[in-house]
Amino acid sequence: MLEALTGFVVVGLAIAVGWVVGRIDLLGPHARHVLGRLTFFVLSPFLLFVVLAEADVKTLFSALLPVSAIAAAVVFLVYIVVARLIWRRSVGETLIGTLSAGQVNSNNMGIPLSAYLLGSAAYPAPVILLQLLIFTPISMAIFEAVSTGQRRFLPILRRTVTNPIVVGSVLGVLVSVSGLDLPPIVLDPLELVADACVPVLLISYGISLHGQRVLGTSSRRRDILLASTLKLLVMPVAAWAIARFVFGLDAQDVLIVTVLAALPTAQNVFNYSQRFDVGETIARDTVFVTTIGCVPVLLLATLLLTP
């Protein structure tokens, strides 16, 4: 159990460092904005390329992929119905809340926790692929349309396919599928930049927590609670049921998809909210609540489902 908590300690320390940086105003009033843009436009594309380029193709396209996709789709649909149709939230806020409810932290939390809880760091690869090649391009297209007011298909498509996160993800998958073995002279510099992404993103998130009270914004408290409940409870239960009763996966694979579905909300969602200036409170607080709340959920899932 101590090893299983290591990933949370690593993430927690980086966030705490960010909070201290924000508390003493070390980087000035524009720190969040600058770090957010640095992460979105530079560091994330490098990280996503490296992660996907080094992933095993068989793992990327395993049976875990459709189960994770269906579980995420169920959660997305529930949130959209409630937030958009009942609460009448804006398109941007609805999208941020939807991603907060169903996009998991499959990289900087999923990889170490998968290694500690499941015995291999490769299991999150299908979820990473799903989120980066399907969820991210669609989300970026909607964000671009909302932020620019553009409604024509071709300009939106052009901005989406040139988005650095999408470009990095697609190139990484192409390298993995082609079987190309990148030499150290190429891969090592890319990994150097990629390694900076997670700590910078977590420090930026920590800075955003200074001066804020989680669930303190009453007008969006129910959005945060809905997204957190869907993320922590509904999504892992849906993944378990789909894997067990629809796909008939073996016990080990059922455990894997359930644990992956129980991971907390991806910090990338917070990065998107910063980049497009929408729903930052929803993303920030849901990331915080699910990061804390997933600990007992993950440990319980592991205890109950380990074959």
Secondary structure by P-SEA (a helix, b strand, c coil): ccccaaaaaaaaaaaaaaaaaaaacccccaaaaaaaaaaacccaaaaaaaaaaaccccccccaaaaaaaaaaaaaaaaaaaaacccccccaaaaaaaaaaaccccccccaaaaaaaaccccccaaaaaaaaaacaaaaaaaaaaaaaacccccaaaaaaaaacaaaaaaaaaaaaaaaccccccccaaaaaaaaaacaaaaaaaaaaaaccccccccccaaaaaaaaaaaaccaaaaaaaaaacccccccaaaaaaaaaaaaccccaaaaaaaaaaccaaaaaaaaaaaaaaaaaaaaaaaaaaccc
